Amino acid sequence: MKKRRLLLAFALMTTLFANAQWRVGVTAGADYNVFSIDKQYMADVLHDGRWGVTCGVTGQYNFTDWFGVRADFNMTQKNYRMHRGVWKGTDIKYRNTYLQLPVMASFSFGGKKLRGFCNLGVYGGYWAGSYRFGQDMNSFTGKYYDFSEKVEFSSVRDKRWDCGFVGGVGLEYQFAEHWAAQVEARYYYSTTSTTKQYMRNKDYRYNSTTAIQLGASYIF
């Protein structure tokens, strides 16, 4: 019985690796980020989503023609706009740059040239930089002013490491023996607040990001 199980396991591994395949590629596209906060006492503060860009490199190892493991390294902007309902002149736009590493199980289906696929997994990220510009009000003079500046991170306030879940669906077209093009709609759901809970009133703030990206891969 033990010998039979070993033979069965060997046959299964042989079947899997007989179709194993490496691929590497690049991706680029646009993303739309929604920034949500627990308003509590900040009922007048409004946040709107904003568009950004995403780009990166990708590697994938396919065990069979329908299942593989994919890892990306990308730069994704998680931008948003902050304005106030009463102070109409306050309108601030934020541009936040994240470096991310999604690791996903990849499932595919369809024909040899045109295939659909689904990616599901988790990601880790690092908030690399932040910039803001727009109009705000001087609380002492009551006058509005324009500004454009880099945001300095605070070790007390800002949580720069990010993690969460990621999923995507798309289509792939293999237009040559070793080359394929992809289009994918992807969603990043952050489970990590961008702020540390250092105050008595908890201040939870989260990003959720939808990306539309194109990619090209070389298949070994």
PyMOL commands that set and color helices and strands:
alter all, ss='L'
color gray80, all
select helices_A, chain A and resi 2-18
alter helices_A, ss='H'
color red, helices_A
select strands_A, chain A and resi 21-37+45-62+67-77+80-84+91-110+114-137+144-150+161-173+179-190+205-219
alter strands_A, ss='S'
color yellow, strands_A
deselect
rebuild
show_as cartoon
